Amino acid sequence: MPVWDDLVGQEKVSEQLAAAARDADTLVTAIASGTPPPEASKMTHAWLFTGPPGSGRSTAARAFAAALQCVSPDRALGGVPGCGFCDGCHTSLIGTHADVQIVRTDMLSIGVKETRDLVRRAQLSPATGRWQVIVLEDADRLTEGAGNVLLKAVEEPAPRTVWLLCAPSIEDVLPTIRSRCRLLILRTPPVDAVADILVRRDGIEPGVAAVAARATQGHIGRARRLATDQRARERRAAVLKLPLRVDDIGGCLKAAQELIDTASEDAKQLAEEVDVKETEEMKAALGAAQGGRMPRGTAGVMKELEDNQKRRRTRTQRDALDLALIDLTGFYRDVLALQFGSRVALANTEAEDTLERLARGSSPEATLRRIDAIAGCREALDRNVAPLLAVEAMTMALRAG
């Protein structure tokens, strides 16, 4: 199965990347044989993948990385790089290829130190593969200083090194960096295409897959989690009940607190699974005694690990809360569709009775103000406003309409 099959609903992007992979293969072959490289090429040293959450930015970057490292013998017979079966494709996709560095962060930002390490790696020649590929899945989380460090590497690329940057939009990347990258814009995948891949690749029942794809409006990762995780479905159902609980001030404050508590519990569950294993591995690496006593001089290392885990929990909580706010926005979007008599398919068909009740009991103008209140809450959280204060202000605005 070609690597491009992982790109759901991105036919145009797949064609562009496949053409670039073919030219990259021709270029490396020419260099190896000592023949002059082709003058015109669709390949370049830096790419920027943009698109809304769930569009598959990182999936596209990984597929391209795999195609660049493809060693299928079929290439010599005219086959397209990116077979999906050879060692180069397989190890690139699962993240174990020696010359494919996949970078994602569990923290709130990517700093200068981490970026300098990447730049140093980018200067190396490929060890076993055809290209040295750096996939930066969270380019939008680069600090200003880290962005300036990355700029130098993008301005003066090493031979056979490729940077693949992923961000929600071009505005999330420094203008000086994006001007040196080839831009690829991914779209939100169609709901039917997401449901189809859940059935084919994950073995999910067609009815469940259709509901999950429609509820997440084409977000592949969220749809898969919603279809496979009962807790995720329960949390989403609780969020969709919030609009009915803001009839008075007490209800607003209670709903806000419960929303924060739900996000915190979700983050805690996810963190505990990772933190315990990470801590035990670090203790073993540092030579901890059988009773858990740490050797001297290791307190600083453990303190740094604890600080990193704390920052990761903070980001996980914010992500969980933001996900709840996205679901809430989709709920009011359905209310607005009903108020205007739109033929757009509802995302929350399981709550259709509630949607119709709210649609009859308010005006489109009030619904738009509520959607704006949710957007304002998300912006406040991005500015590090205390989560409880931001959510309380939002629930009060939802009550006012």
Secondary structure by P-SEA (a helix, b strand, c coil): ccccccccccaaaaaaaaaaaaaaaaaaaaaaaccccccccccccbbbbbbcccccaaaaaaaaaaaaacccccccccccccccccaaaaaaaacccccbbbbbbccccccaaaaaaaaaaaaccccccccbbbbbcccccccaaaaaaaaaaaacccccbbbbbbccccccccaaaaaacbbbbbccccaaaaaaaaaacccccaaaaaaaaaaacccaaaaaaaaccaaaaaaaaaaaacccccccaaaaaaaaaaaaaaaaaaaaaaaaacaaaaaaaaaaaacccccccccccaaaaaaaaaaaaaaaaaaaaaaaaaaaaaaaaaaaaaaaaaaaccccccccccaaaaaaaaaaaccaaaaaaaaaaaaaaaaaaaacccaaaaaaaaaaaaaac
